[in-house]
């Protein structure tokens, strides 16, 4: 899964972009705690990175 697909997935779950720091996009949710950081643009995310992002977003 590439970073654009992950951004669409968490955006659909209610996460909103709060800042961009270099090649990393940072997202916050109104109801869920924490900050999710996604390296973007990146063609394919390594499986460990993808799993970590999904866990932080509460999607896994």
C-alpha positions in Angstrom: 0.0 0.0 0.0 1.4 3.4 -0.9 1.3 6.6 1.2 -1.5 8.2 -0.8 -3.8 5.3 -0.2 -3.0 5.4 3.6 -3.7 9.2 3.6 -7.1 8.6 1.9 -7.9 5.8 4.4 -7.2 7.8 7.6 -8.8 10.9 6.1 -12.0 8.9 5.6 -11.8 7.9 9.3 -11.9 11.5 10.4 -8.2 12.3 10.7 -7.2 15.8 9.6 -3.8 17.2 8.4 -2.3 19.5 11.0 1.1 20.1 9.6 3.7 19.0 7.0 7.3 18.7 8.1 9.5 17.9 5.1 8.3 14.7 3.6 6.1 13.8 6.6 2.4 14.6 7.0 1.0 14.8 10.5 -2.6 14.1 11.3 -4.9 14.6 14.3 -8.3 13.3 15.1 -11.1 15.2 16.9 -12.0 12.3 19.1 -9.0 9.9 19.1 -5.8 10.7 21.0 -2.4 11.0 19.5 -0.7 12.1 16.3 -0.2 10.0 13.2 2.8 10.7 11.0 2.9 9.4 7.4 5.9 9.7 5.2 4.5 11.2 2.0 5.0 10.9 -1.0 6.3 7.3 -0.9 5.4 4.6 -3.4 5.2 1.6 -1.1 5.4 1.7 2.7 7.2 -1.2 4.4 4.9 -3.6 6.2 6.1 -2.7 9.6 5.6 1.0 9.0 2.2 0.4 7.6 1.1 -1.7 10.6 2.4 1.0 13.0 0.5 3.8 11.2 -2.7 1.7 11.2 -2.3 0.9 14.9 -1.7 4.5 15.8 -4.8 5.5 13.9 -6.9 2.9 15.6 -7.7 1.1 12.4 -6.0 -2.2 13.2 
